[in-house]
Amino acid sequence: MKPSLMHLHRDLLLGNTSSVALTKQALHAIACHQQAGGAAFTQVNAKTALAVARQLDAARLYPTPLAGLPLVISDGFDVQGQVTCAGSVVLKSKPPASQDAARTQPWSQACAQPERYCWRAPI
């Protein structure tokens, strides 16, 4: 059974885990998925995600239950600085989004991680 968000938040606050550890677990799961031939993740910003996780761990600041947790956002939503492909190779040449989509802002603010993974449902 996977731990709930509240359990993960509690473990971060108690020092039983770290944002870096959770981010590495997520990146490992993504890598396993890709190695098995999966195509659900179109963009993975591992270096930035780990850098943000290190900053959060150094500050030991997890003000919301989502703070310090890696976040996956569908590439159907704008993420500032990333191309919104909506699962289409045709859109890869479009310019990057100038800001986050309004629907994703509360999630990214709650996670305190400006850089995220982009996800696309396999077709």
Backbone bond lengths (Angstrom), bond angles and torsions (degrees), N, CA, C in turn:
res aa  C-N    CA-C-N  psi(-1)  N-CA   C-N-CA  omega(-1)  CA-C   N-CA-C  phi
1 M - - - 1.446 - - 1.533 108.80 -
2 K 1.327 115.43 131.87 1.461 119.87 179.13 1.524 109.53 -81.22
3 P 1.341 116.23 145.35 1.464 118.89 179.77 1.529 111.74 -69.41
4 S 1.319 115.30 150.52 1.464 120.77 178.10 1.535 109.27 -75.35
5 L 1.323 115.79 167.09 1.463 120.15 176.41 1.527 110.78 -59.41
6 M 1.313 116.85 -38.68 1.470 120.24 -179.53 1.535 111.01 -65.48
7 H 1.338 116.41 -38.31 1.464 119.45 177.19 1.522 110.73 -66.60
8 L 1.327 117.19 -41.70 1.461 120.53 178.14 1.525 110.63 -63.00
9 H 1.327 116.83 -42.28 1.462 121.26 178.67 1.532 109.97 -61.93
10 R 1.318 116.54 -45.91 1.469 120.64 178.32 1.527 110.47 -59.98
11 D 1.338 116.78 -44.06 1.466 120.13 179.85 1.526 111.76 -63.65
12 L 1.334 117.32 -35.90 1.468 119.88 174.92 1.528 110.49 -63.83
13 L 1.335 116.65 -46.76 1.462 120.78 -178.76 1.528 112.18 -62.98
14 L 1.332 116.99 -37.18 1.464 121.58 -178.79 1.527 113.13 -82.87
15 G 1.328 116.22 -8.72 1.468 119.44 -178.90 1.516 113.41 81.48
16 N 1.332 118.07 13.93 1.465 121.83 178.82 1.524 112.07 -76.13
17 T 1.308 116.49 -18.94 1.463 122.03 175.52 1.519 106.54 -148.11
18 S 1.311 116.33 179.56 1.461 120.82 179.42 1.521 109.27 -138.11
19 S 1.302 115.34 161.75 1.456 120.07 175.59 1.524 110.10 -61.67
20 V 1.329 116.70 -37.78 1.471 120.32 178.00 1.522 110.38 -61.67
21 A 1.327 117.29 -45.45 1.472 120.42 -179.57 1.528 110.83 -61.87
22 L 1.323 116.61 -44.33 1.469 120.18 -179.53 1.530 111.33 -66.41
23 T 1.322 116.20 -38.21 1.465 120.29 178.40 1.526 110.27 -66.90
24 K 1.324 117.08 -41.94 1.471 120.41 177.38 1.529 111.13 -62.73
25 Q 1.325 117.37 -38.67 1.471 120.51 176.87 1.519 110.67 -62.18
26 A 1.319 116.70 -43.96 1.469 120.90 179.26 1.526 110.50 -64.21
27 L 1.324 116.97 -43.60 1.466 120.47 179.49 1.526 111.41 -64.44
28 H 1.325 116.57 -36.78 1.467 120.47 177.25 1.532 110.65 -65.02
29 A 1.321 116.48 -43.96 1.474 120.37 178.29 1.524 110.81 -61.60
30 I 1.330 116.93 -40.32 1.464 120.78 177.81 1.530 110.20 -64.00
31 A 1.326 116.71 -44.77 1.466 120.89 179.73 1.529 111.18 -61.33
32 C 1.324 117.09 -42.47 1.475 120.72 177.84 1.528 110.28 -62.09
33 H 1.312 116.85 -42.12 1.460 121.91 178.21 1.529 110.32 -60.50
34 Q 1.330 116.02 -45.62 1.466 120.14 -178.88 1.526 111.50 -67.80
35 Q 1.325 117.51 -40.30 1.468 121.19 179.10 1.522 111.78 -64.70
36 A 1.320 115.99 -27.92 1.467 120.47 178.63 1.524 111.49 -83.16
37 G 1.339 116.53 3.62 1.459 120.58 178.43 1.513 114.42 97.06
38 G 1.312 117.25 3.19 1.461 120.83 179.60 1.516 111.82 -70.56
39 A 1.317 115.62 148.68 1.463 120.78 -178.17 1.525 111.66 -127.49
40 A 1.324 117.25 25.15 1.457 119.95 -176.06 1.521 112.64 -71.30
41 F 1.324 118.60 -28.19 1.460 121.28 -176.86 1.513 109.68 -103.90
42 T 1.326 115.90 113.42 1.464 120.29 -177.52 1.520 111.97 -89.66
43 Q 1.327 118.10 -26.55 1.459 122.72 177.69 1.527 107.85 -140.78
44 V 1.316 115.60 135.06 1.460 120.40 175.78 1.527 106.96 -132.28
45 N 1.305 116.23 119.99 1.468 121.89 -177.75 1.530 109.58 -102.23
46 A 1.328 115.88 66.53 1.458 121.60 -172.66 1.524 113.31 -61.53
47 K 1.318 118.08 -47.57 1.471 120.39 -176.69 1.525 111.43 -61.04
48 T 1.316 116.21 -45.77 1.460 119.40 -178.83 1.516 110.94 -68.88
49 A 1.327 116.90 -41.83 1.467 120.06 179.21 1.526 110.63 -59.87
50 L 1.331 117.15 -42.79 1.469 120.31 178.79 1.525 111.45 -68.44
51 A 1.321 117.63 -37.10 1.470 120.61 178.23 1.529 110.60 -63.60
52 V 1.324 116.82 -43.65 1.466 120.45 178.35 1.526 110.18 -65.16
53 A 1.327 116.42 -41.92 1.472 120.38 178.13 1.530 110.56 -60.07
54 R 1.322 117.37 -41.49 1.474 120.50 178.41 1.528 110.98 -62.93
55 Q 1.340 116.65 -40.44 1.469 120.34 178.21 1.522 111.21 -62.68
56 L 1.326 116.69 -44.53 1.468 120.51 179.44 1.521 110.65 -63.75
57 D 1.332 116.87 -42.33 1.466 120.19 179.85 1.524 111.13 -65.78
58 A 1.332 116.81 -39.77 1.465 119.95 179.92 1.527 110.87 -63.42
59 A 1.330 116.20 -38.17 1.465 120.49 179.39 1.526 111.75 -81.59
60 R 1.326 116.91 -16.44 1.468 122.88 -174.36 1.527 109.97 49.37
61 L 1.338 114.27 45.25 1.450 120.94 -176.71 1.515 109.10 -117.20
62 Y 1.334 115.69 108.03 1.459 122.60 179.19 1.528 108.00 -130.27
63 P 1.347 117.94 72.64 1.465 120.93 -170.53 1.520 116.15 -71.52
64 T 1.327 117.78 -18.80 1.464 120.36 178.85 1.519 108.45 -125.49
65 P 1.325 118.21 161.33 1.465 120.02 179.18 1.527 113.88 -60.12
66 L 1.324 118.05 -21.23 1.462 120.48 179.10 1.525 113.05 -94.77
67 A 1.317 117.55 -13.16 1.463 120.61 -178.20 1.524 110.40 -60.44
68 G 1.315 115.26 130.39 1.462 120.78 179.05 1.505 114.58 90.96
69 L 1.331 117.18 -5.71 1.456 120.83 -179.84 1.527 110.21 -97.71
70 P 1.331 117.75 140.11 1.466 119.22 175.93 1.525 109.91 -65.64
71 L 1.328 115.52 145.98 1.455 121.52 -176.95 1.517 109.72 -121.80
72 V 1.315 116.29 135.68 1.458 122.55 176.41 1.519 108.02 -109.91
73 I 1.329 116.22 127.03 1.458 121.12 178.68 1.521 108.36 -124.41
74 S 1.309 116.19 133.48 1.462 122.27 177.73 1.515 110.08 -58.20
75 D 1.327 117.06 141.15 1.458 118.64 179.16 1.526 111.41 -79.52
76 G 1.309 116.79 16.78 1.453 122.06 168.27 1.525 111.33 -87.06
77 F 1.335 116.54 -9.03 1.464 122.68 178.16 1.518 109.66 -109.76
78 D 1.332 116.29 143.25 1.460 120.72 176.54 1.519 110.69 -66.72
79 V 1.334 115.23 134.42 1.453 123.82 172.00 1.520 105.37 -126.87
80 Q 1.309 116.97 121.58 1.460 121.13 -174.91 1.522 111.29 -50.81
81 G 1.329 115.52 129.07 1.455 121.52 177.56 1.511 114.75 86.80
82 Q 1.334 117.90 -2.71 1.460 121.00 -179.39 1.522 110.03 -121.52
83 V 1.326 115.10 149.62 1.458 120.59 177.56 1.526 108.60 -76.46
84 T 1.317 116.48 130.93 1.461 122.29 178.07 1.524 107.38 -89.79
85 C 1.329 116.33 101.56 1.469 121.37 -173.93 1.520 113.59 -91.46
86 A 1.316 117.65 -22.52 1.465 121.41 -176.38 1.524 111.28 51.60
87 G 1.326 115.85 35.59 1.466 121.09 177.47 1.514 114.38 76.43
88 S 1.316 119.02 10.82 1.459 122.34 -175.71 1.528 111.55 -114.26
89 V 1.324 116.73 129.56 1.461 120.20 176.34 1.526 110.89 -68.95
90 V 1.323 117.84 -23.52 1.461 122.64 179.96 1.535 110.74 -62.78
91 L 1.317 117.44 -32.40 1.463 121.41 -175.93 1.530 113.73 -87.57
92 K 1.330 118.41 -3.38 1.467 121.17 -176.09 1.525 113.36 -62.68
93 S 1.328 117.84 -21.92 1.464 120.33 -178.51 1.532 112.73 -89.42
94 K 1.327 117.28 -1.17 1.469 120.95 178.22 1.535 109.38 -68.58
95 P 1.332 117.23 157.24 1.472 118.81 177.10 1.529 110.67 -70.23
96 P 1.332 116.30 155.42 1.470 119.65 178.29 1.526 111.30 -64.03
97 A 1.317 115.41 155.48 1.467 121.46 178.03 1.522 109.82 -65.23
98 S 1.321 116.06 140.95 1.464 120.49 -179.66 1.533 112.16 -83.57
99 Q 1.339 116.60 -17.72 1.465 120.46 177.72 1.521 109.42 -156.74
100 D 1.321 115.63 164.87 1.461 120.65 177.07 1.523 109.98 -70.19
101 A 1.320 116.09 147.85 1.462 120.99 173.53 1.531 108.93 -62.74
102 A 1.309 116.46 145.54 1.469 121.12 -178.81 1.525 111.59 -56.79
103 R 1.327 117.41 -34.96 1.472 120.61 -178.57 1.525 112.52 -69.99
104 T 1.318 118.19 -22.97 1.467 119.91 -177.75 1.521 112.70 -95.82
105 Q 1.325 118.19 -15.94 1.465 120.34 -176.24 1.527 113.83 -58.44
106 P 1.332 119.94 -45.50 1.480 118.28 179.27 1.529 112.50 -60.78
107 W 1.326 116.90 -36.29 1.465 119.98 179.80 1.518 111.03 -68.54
108 S 1.323 116.87 -47.45 1.464 119.31 -177.91 1.523 111.09 -66.67
109 Q 1.346 117.75 -35.73 1.458 120.21 176.90 1.529 110.92 -67.26
110 A 1.308 117.53 -39.26 1.469 120.97 179.58 1.520 111.48 -67.38
111 C 1.327 116.37 -31.82 1.460 119.97 -179.98 1.517 112.03 -83.77
112 A 1.314 116.90 -20.15 1.466 122.20 -178.30 1.522 111.49 60.11
113 Q 1.305 117.07 26.44 1.454 121.73 177.57 1.529 108.20 -120.92
114 P 1.327 116.58 107.16 1.454 118.76 -177.22 1.522 113.86 -71.61
115 E 1.289 117.56 -19.90 1.464 121.12 -177.76 1.521 108.47 -109.67
116 R 1.315 116.58 133.84 1.447 119.92 -174.58 1.515 111.15 -134.92
117 Y 1.291 114.05 175.46 1.448 121.49 173.18 1.509 108.21 -90.43
118 C 1.294 117.46 150.75 1.459 119.95 172.70 1.514 107.70 -109.15
119 W 1.290 116.46 139.44 1.447 123.03 -174.68 1.514 109.93 -124.54
120 R 1.301 116.15 144.74 1.453 120.86 175.09 1.518 107.26 -135.75
121 A 1.294 116.18 134.59 1.469 120.20 178.19 1.517 108.53 -68.29
122 P 1.334 117.83 133.67 1.462 119.45 178.41 1.532 110.66 -61.48
123 I 1.312 115.60 139.72 1.470 120.57 -178.78 1.521 108.94 -101.90
